[in-house]
Amino acid sequence: MIRHECGLFGIYDHEDAARLAYFGLYAQQHRGQESAGIVTLDTDGVHEHKGMGLVPDVFSEAGLRALTGRIAVGHVRYSTTGRSSSCNAQPFLAHYKGQDIVLAHNGNLVNAGELREELENEGAIFSTGNDTEIFMHLLVRALRRHNLPEAIREACSRVRGAYCLLILAGSTLVAVRDPFGFHPLALGRLDGKPVFASETCAFDLLEAEYERSVEPGEMIIVDASGERSEQLRGPLPQKPRQCIFELVYFARPDSYVFNEQVYLCRKQMGWQLAHESTPDVDFVLPFPDSGVYSAVGFAQCAELPYEHAMIRNHYVGRTFIQPTQSMRNFGVRVKINPVRAMIEGKKICIVDDSIVRGTTMITRVKKLRELGAKEVHIRISCPPVKYPCHYGIDFSSRGELIAAQCTLPEIVSRLDVDSLHYLSIDGLLRSVMHSDSYCLACFTGEYPVPCEECDKYRLEGPCGSR
């Protein structure tokens, strides 16, 4: 499973702020399952509750009642910077000169290490291992000289990488998206009040109205006087570089992300994939749930039967009873199991969204072979992932990526399949409306925001770590 860093939710001036934040995070649970947190503000100050685990496990009815106030900021997290522990759970809360400052962050900074060293040399003390605390230190230092919007501008001018931020200081809520717009952040309305979320599926659950995306390099400031939009410091890049993996895999299919309907993009990816390579098979088999939507498009374009011959157990979550070492690959089998009667003697085309490390696909193909599949063909609705992501996606080591280590024939052999085809970059870009606005670094090694690690991987070439 590929991990994204996190999901954000914020709401201003609503009597049910905490409860709405809870459901807003619940709708975005797919964006982070390690920790969850909500901070609210009322006349007595801020109230916070954070914990490790899923949203329903972290919050109780009594806990939500204790989160009083009409402003709320919420966060669900996967760790890409900082280990998975309660001290790294967000939103991050600090106190500065009698003022409470709340910060929630989605993304990853490529210069976090050098900034942390610089701040520590100047006497800063860190209590967590995540780069959100770096933002907080930069923001507080800037507040010595500037008002809140200008302090945010100064802090953002010091960092490089991907960030969406929700900042609550005093009774002012600010939403910020980095100039390249790597990750999504949306503005909506609920009972006329502004709400922010990483994905619009949160608005749907709350029956809020989606208004628009927060634009790359934009800062939306909400306070008692109303709302206003301002820009971060410096010129914007010529084009946004939005993470196309949001459309391939991460975002919920019912969300609008980067002004694209995710479901339709994935279906079109499958359609383009069928145009490029359709094998002679008996039926198309999606791997639930991420491969379903591209498989629909593939089957329709190829005019092939579409069968759900892999059944997912939707009640599998975290378990305290772990399989032993001898129960190898148990974790894969407990989640998805094939329909035996559909497999034996059949030529099958598996459609999935991506192959990253390859371990899960190896196990699934092996099971199909054991059940008597005559042929197994794989079609992947994105190009080969050959390079690490430094902007908030959890494949940070090139050695983890099967396409960086192996040629296409070697991958076919390792997976034990009859054929394999990845969607071309051109086909991927034909599947979206704004084809010149996406980051493709994990496919091409061309990183929009340079860093030392980015340069190392770019110079290695396609198979530099083999």
CORVEN-V747680 format. One record per residue. N is the residue number from 1. RES is the residue in one small letter. PSI is psi as a letter, one per 40 degrees, with the letter a starting at -180 (none if undefined). Layout:
BEGIN
N/RES/PSI
N/RES/PSI
END
This chain:
BEGIN
1/m/h
2/i/i
3/r/h
4/h/i
5/e/d
6/c/i
7/g/i
8/l/i
9/f/h
10/g/i
11/i/i
12/y/h
13/d/f
14/h/h
15/e/d
16/d/f
17/a/d
18/a/d
19/r/d
20/l/d
21/a/d
22/y/d
23/f/d
24/g/d
25/l/d
26/y/d
27/a/d
28/q/f
29/q/d
30/h/e
31/r/e
32/g/h
33/q/e
34/e/d
35/s/i
36/a/i
37/g/i
38/i/h
39/v/h
40/t/i
41/l/h
42/d/a
43/t/e
44/d/e
45/g/a
46/v/i
47/h/h
48/e/i
49/h/h
50/k/i
51/g/i
52/m/h
53/g/a
54/l/i
55/v/d
56/p/d
57/d/d
58/v/d
59/f/h
60/s/i
61/e/d
62/a/d
63/g/d
64/l/d
65/r/d
66/a/e
67/l/g
68/t/i
69/g/i
70/r/e
71/i/h
72/a/i
73/v/h
74/g/i
75/h/h
76/v/i
77/r/h
78/y/i
79/s/h
80/t/d
81/t/h
82/g/h
83/r/i
84/s/g
85/s/i
86/s/d
87/c/d
88/n/e
89/a/i
90/q/i
91/p/i
92/f/h
93/l/h
94/a/i
95/h/h
96/y/h
97/k/f
98/g/e
99/q/h
100/d/h
101/i/h
102/v/h
103/l/h
104/a/h
105/h/h
106/n/h
107/g/a
108/n/h
109/l/h
110/v/e
111/n/f
112/a/d
113/g/d
114/e/d
115/l/d
116/r/d
117/e/d
118/e/d
119/l/d
120/e/d
121/n/d
122/e/e
123/g/e
124/a/i
125/i/h
126/f/h
127/s/e
128/t/i
129/g/e
130/n/i
131/d/e
132/t/d
133/e/d
134/i/d
135/f/d
136/m/d
137/h/d
138/l/d
139/l/d
140/v/d
141/r/d
142/a/d
143/l/e
144/r/d
145/r/e
146/h/i
147/n/i
148/l/d
149/p/d
150/e/d
151/a/d
152/i/d
153/r/d
154/e/d
155/a/d
156/c/d
157/s/e
158/r/e
159/v/i
160/r/h
161/g/a
162/a/h
163/y/h
164/c/h
165/l/i
166/l/h
167/i/h
168/l/h
169/a/h
170/g/b
171/s/f
172/t/h
173/l/h
174/v/h
175/a/h
176/v/h
177/r/h
178/d/i
179/p/d
180/f/e
181/g/f
182/f/d
183/h/i
184/p/i
185/l/h
186/a/i
187/l/h
188/g/a
189/r/h
190/l/h
191/d/f
192/g/e
193/k/i
194/p/h
195/v/i
196/f/i
197/a/i
198/s/d
199/e/i
200/t/e
201/c/d
202/a/d
203/f/d
204/d/d
205/l/d
206/l/e
207/e/f
208/a/i
209/e/h
210/y/h
211/e/d
212/r/i
213/s/i
214/v/h
215/e/i
216/p/h
217/g/e
218/e/i
219/m/h
220/i/h
221/i/h
222/v/h
223/d/a
224/a/d
225/s/e
226/g/a
227/e/i
228/r/i
229/s/h
230/e/i
231/q/i
232/l/i
233/r/i
234/g/i
235/p/i
236/l/i
237/p/i
238/q/d
239/k/i
240/p/i
241/r/g
242/q/i
243/c/h
244/i/e
245/f/e
246/e/d
247/l/d
248/v/d
249/y/d
250/f/d
251/a/i
252/r/i
253/p/e
254/d/e
255/s/i
256/y/h
257/v/h
258/f/f
259/n/f
260/e/i
261/q/h
262/v/d
263/y/d
264/l/d
265/c/d
266/r/d
267/k/d
268/q/d
269/m/d
270/g/d
271/w/d
272/q/d
273/l/d
274/a/d
275/h/d
276/e/d
277/s/h
278/t/h
279/p/i
280/d/g
281/v/i
282/d/d
283/f/i
284/v/h
285/l/h
286/p/i
287/f/h
288/p/i
289/d/e
290/s/d
291/g/e
292/v/d
293/y/d
294/s/d
295/a/d
296/v/d
297/g/d
298/f/d
299/a/d
300/q/d
301/c/d
302/a/e
303/e/f
304/l/i
305/p/i
306/y/h
307/e/h
308/h/g
309/a/e
310/m/h
311/i/h
312/r/h
313/n/h
314/h/e
315/y/e
316/v/h
317/g/a
318/r/i
319/t/i
320/f/e
321/i/h
322/q/i
323/p/i
324/t/i
325/q/d
326/s/e
327/m/f
328/r/h
329/n/e
330/f/d
331/g/d
332/v/d
333/r/d
334/v/d
335/k/d
336/i/h
337/n/h
338/p/i
339/v/h
340/r/d
341/a/d
342/m/e
343/i/d
344/e/h
345/g/e
346/k/i
347/k/h
348/i/h
349/c/h
350/i/h
351/v/h
352/d/i
353/d/d
354/s/i
355/i/h
356/v/c
357/r/d
358/g/e
359/t/d
360/t/d
361/m/d
362/i/d
363/t/d
364/r/d
365/v/d
366/k/d
367/k/d
368/l/d
369/r/d
370/e/d
371/l/e
372/g/e
373/a/h
374/k/d
375/e/i
376/v/h
377/h/i
378/i/h
379/r/h
380/i/h
381/s/f
382/c/i
383/p/i
384/p/h
385/v/h
386/k/e
387/y/i
388/p/i
389/c/h
390/h/e
391/y/e
392/g/e
393/i/h
394/d/f
395/f/g
396/s/e
397/s/h
398/r/d
399/g/e
400/e/e
401/l/h
402/i/d
403/a/e
404/a/d
405/q/d
406/c/i
407/t/i
408/l/d
409/p/d
410/e/d
411/i/d
412/v/d
413/s/d
414/r/d
415/l/e
416/d/f
417/v/i
418/d/d
419/s/i
420/l/h
421/h/h
422/y/i
423/l/h
424/s/i
425/i/d
426/d/d
427/g/d
428/l/d
429/l/d
430/r/e
431/s/e
432/v/i
433/m/d
434/h/g
435/s/e
436/d/e
437/s/e
438/y/i
439/c/h
440/l/f
441/a/d
442/c/e
443/f/d
444/t/d
445/g/e
446/e/h
447/y/h
448/p/d
449/v/h
450/p/i
451/c/i
452/e/d
453/e/d
454/c/d
455/d/d
456/k/d
457/y/d
458/r/d
459/l/d
460/e/d
461/g/i
462/p/d
463/c/f
464/g/d
465/s/e
466/r/none
END
